[in-house]
Amino acid sequence: MEEKKTKNAVVINLQTQKEGTWFTFFYSKIDPSTMDVVYGDPIEGGPRMKIRNPVSFFKERNENRKKESEFVLNKKSRGMQKVVSDVELTPKQQRQENDDFADYVIQDIENFKLDGKIIKCDRKTKIEIMEIPIVAMYVHRCIEILQSEGAVEEKAEGKN
């Protein structure tokens, strides 16, 4: 059987990102005229964090979240329709989920100081630093980058 080389084909390389990716720290600020977040360049040789894509975290949370259902009148069909929605979290549950999120996405920390002391990569510290706006913006931007790189277009190589 004859082998064909693929010409100009595009392949989507799906990245699972089970392991985190290292990101060098960069500053961010809010532009007062547009209220948009503006991100700076990474600091050369600067501190860095290993960030993991939170898709699995949210998937697991949604599977375990309590649901409530009710029947409502569908005006078009004039029949009753079952509507299912998530039960709203209490403030304590929301806080717990935010803390779990910080612990999940930040896998490792290098060369950061908090109040003059080198940061250890433990749950308590991750939760503390995520309350600092500049760190939260940095982590969320890293997550955006990870999610945009989840499917990378590549030129096809090889056989058809």
C-alpha positions in Angstrom: 0.0 0.0 0.0 1.3 3.4 -0.9 1.9 6.0 1.8 0.8 9.6 1.2 2.3 12.6 2.9 -0.2 15.1 4.1 0.2 18.6 2.6 -0.9 21.8 4.5 -3.2 19.9 6.8 -3.8 21.2 10.3 -3.9 18.9 13.3 -5.3 19.9 16.7 -2.9 18.7 19.4 -5.0 18.4 22.6 -3.1 19.0 25.8 -4.3 17.2 28.9 -2.2 19.4 31.3 -2.5 16.9 34.2 0.8 18.3 35.4 1.1 22.0 36.0 3.2 24.5 33.9 5.8 26.9 35.4 5.0 30.6 34.9 7.5 33.4 35.7 5.8 36.2 37.6 4.6 39.2 35.8 2.9 42.4 37.1 -0.5 43.4 36.2 -2.5 46.5 36.7 -5.9 47.9 35.9 -6.0 50.7 33.3 -8.1 53.4 34.9 -9.3 54.8 31.5 -10.7 51.4 30.2 -10.9 49.4 33.5 -9.1 46.5 31.6 -6.4 44.5 33.2 -3.0 45.2 31.6 -0.3 42.5 32.0 3.4 43.2 32.0 6.2 41.0 30.7 7.5 38.1 32.8 10.4 39.2 35.1 13.6 37.7 33.7 14.9 35.2 36.3 12.1 36.2 38.6 9.9 34.2 41.0 7.6 31.6 39.5 4.7 29.4 40.2 3.6 26.0 38.8 -0.1 26.4 37.8 -2.5 23.6 36.9 -5.6 24.0 34.7 -8.7 23.8 37.0 -11.0 22.0 34.5 -10.8 18.7 36.5 -11.4 20.6 39.7 -14.6 22.2 38.5 -15.8 19.0 36.8 -15.5 17.1 40.1 -17.2 19.9 42.0 -20.1 20.0 39.6 -20.6 16.2 39.8 -20.8 16.4 43.6 -22.9 19.5 43.8 -26.4 19.2 45.2 -29.2 19.9 42.7 -32.8 21.0 43.2 -35.6 20.6 40.8 -39.1 22.1 40.4 -41.9 21.9 37.9 -42.8 25.1 36.2 -45.4 26.0 33.5 -44.0 26.1 30.0 -46.1 28.8 28.3 -45.5 27.5 24.8 -46.5 23.9 25.4 -48.9 24.7 28.3 -47.5 21.8 30.1 -45.4 21.4 33.2 -41.6 21.2 32.7 -39.0 20.0 35.2 -36.2 22.5 35.8 -33.0 21.4 37.6 -30.5 23.8 39.0 -27.6 23.8 41.5 -28.4 24.5 45.1 -26.8 27.9 46.0 -23.7 27.5 48.2 -23.7 29.1 51.7 -21.0 31.8 52.3 -19.0 29.2 54.2 -19.2 26.6 51.4 -18.2 29.3 48.8 -15.2 30.2 51.0 -14.2 26.5 51.2 -14.5 26.1 47.4 -12.3 29.2 46.8 -9.7 27.8 49.3 -9.8 24.4 47.6 -9.4 26.1 44.2 -6.2 28.0 45.4 -4.8 24.8 46.8 -5.6 22.9 43.5 -4.3 25.3 40.9 -1.0 26.3 42.6 1.2 23.3 42.6 4.5 24.8 43.5 6.1 28.2 44.4 9.6 29.4 43.9 11.3 32.6 45.1 8.3 34.5 46.5 8.4 36.3 49.8 5.4 37.2 52.0 6.1 39.7 54.7 9.9 39.2 54.2 9.8 35.4 54.5 10.2 32.9 51.7 6.8 31.3 50.9 6.4 27.6 51.6 4.1 25.8 49.2 1.4 24.7 51.6 -2.4 25.0 51.6 -2.5 27.8 54.2 0.0 30.0 52.3 -1.6 29.4 48.9 -4.9 30.6 50.3 -3.2 33.7 51.9 -1.5 34.8 48.7 -4.6 34.3 46.6 -6.2 37.1 48.7 -3.5 39.5 47.4 -5.0 41.1 44.2 -1.8 41.1 42.1 -1.2 37.4 42.8 -4.9 36.5 42.1 -4.7 38.4 38.7 -1.4 36.6 37.9 -2.8 33.2 38.7 -6.0 33.8 36.8 -4.1 35.0 33.7 -1.9 31.9 33.9 -5.1 29.8 33.9 -6.4 31.7 30.8 -3.1 31.0 29.0 -3.3 27.3 29.9 -6.9 27.0 28.7 -6.1 28.8 25.4 -3.2 26.4 24.8 -5.4 23.4 25.5 -5.8 22.8 21.8 -2.8 23.8 19.7 -2.9 23.9 15.9 0.0 22.1 14.3 0.9 21.4 10.7 0.4 17.7 10.1 3.5 15.6 9.7 3.6 12.1 8.6 1.2 9.8 6.8 -2.4 9.9 5.7 
